[in-house]
Amino acid sequence: MFGISFEELIVLLVLALILFGPEKLPEYAEKLGRLVAKLRQTSQEVTQQFHEAYHDYKLPNPLEEPPPRSFCSHCGQRLEQEFAFCPRCGQRLKAESHYDQPVGP
């Protein structure tokens, strides 16, 4: 326990009894017990926060391909999303769907 042998523990208890006296020793032992319990609880909370943060963090997989990026054929602007029009030059990027075409003869 804490790297203390049994003989050393007995010497510490005798010294504590001499220093604090038999009346105050139980009171101080109770306070020490509360302090140790509070330290354990705090230690567990901090450990749990680090554990959650560690497991929530996802490292990028080097074998996984990044999402495809497209470029505007007119101005060469790199496009991160699927745009219908280029945000730089305004060129239409997607072909019109059959819903966009007028109906009639």
C-alpha positions in Angstrom: 0.0 0.0 0.0 1.7 3.2 -1.3 5.1 1.6 -1.0 5.0 1.7 2.8 5.9 -1.5 4.8 3.8 -2.6 7.8 6.5 -1.4 10.3 6.6 2.1 8.7 2.8 2.3 8.9 2.8 1.4 12.6 5.5 4.1 13.2 3.4 6.7 11.4 0.3 5.8 13.3 2.1 6.1 16.7 3.5 9.5 15.6 0.1 10.7 14.6 -1.3 9.5 17.9 1.4 11.4 19.8 1.1 14.6 17.7 -2.7 14.9 17.5 -3.8 13.0 20.7 -6.5 10.4 21.1 -9.3 13.0 21.0 -8.5 14.6 17.7 -7.2 11.6 15.8 -10.6 10.2 14.8 -11.7 13.6 13.6 -8.6 14.0 11.5 -8.9 10.5 10.2 -12.4 11.2 9.1 -11.4 14.4 7.3 -8.5 12.5 5.6 -11.0 9.9 4.5 -13.3 12.5 3.0 -10.4 14.1 1.2 -9.3 10.8 -0.3 -12.8 10.0 -1.4 -13.2 13.5 -3.0 -9.8 13.1 -4.8 -10.9 9.7 -6.2 -14.2 11.1 -7.4 -12.5 14.0 -9.1 -9.9 11.7 -10.6 -12.6 9.5 -12.0 -14.4 12.4 -13.5 -11.3 13.8 -15.2 -10.4 10.3 -16.5 -13.9 9.9 -17.9 -13.8 13.2 -19.7 -10.4 12.3 -21.3 -11.7 8.9 -22.1 -14.8 10.3 -23.8 -12.8 12.9 -25.7 -10.3 10.3 -26.9 -13.0 7.9 -28.1 -15.1 10.6 -29.8 -12.1 11.8 -31.8 -12.0 10.0 -35.1 -8.7 9.9 -36.9 -8.9 10.1 -40.7 -8.5 6.7 -42.4 -5.6 6.9 -44.9 -7.1 4.0 -46.9 -10.4 5.8 -47.2 -10.8 7.9 -50.4 -11.7 11.6 -49.8 -15.0 12.7 -51.3 -14.6 13.5 -55.0 -14.1 17.1 -55.9 -15.2 18.6 -59.1 -14.0 21.5 -61.1 -15.9 24.0 -63.2 -15.2 23.2 -66.9 -15.4 26.9 -67.8 -13.1 28.7 -65.2 -11.4 25.8 -63.4 -12.8 26.7 -59.9 -12.6 23.8 -57.5 -16.0 22.9 -56.2 -16.5 21.4 -52.8 -20.2 20.7 -53.1 -22.6 19.7 -55.8 -23.6 23.1 -57.3 -26.0 23.7 -60.2 -24.0 26.8 -61.1 -20.3 27.7 -60.6 -20.1 30.2 -57.7 -17.2 32.0 -59.5 -18.3 32.4 -63.1 -22.0 31.5 -63.0 -21.7 28.7 -65.7 -24.3 26.0 -65.4 -22.7 22.8 -64.2 -25.5 20.3 -64.2 -27.6 19.4 -67.2 -31.2 20.5 -66.9 -33.5 17.8 -65.8 -36.5 16.8 -67.8 -38.7 18.6 -65.2 -37.0 22.0 -66.0 -37.8 21.8 -69.7 -41.0 23.4 -71.0 -44.0 21.2 -71.9 -45.8 21.6 -75.1 -45.5 21.3 -78.9 
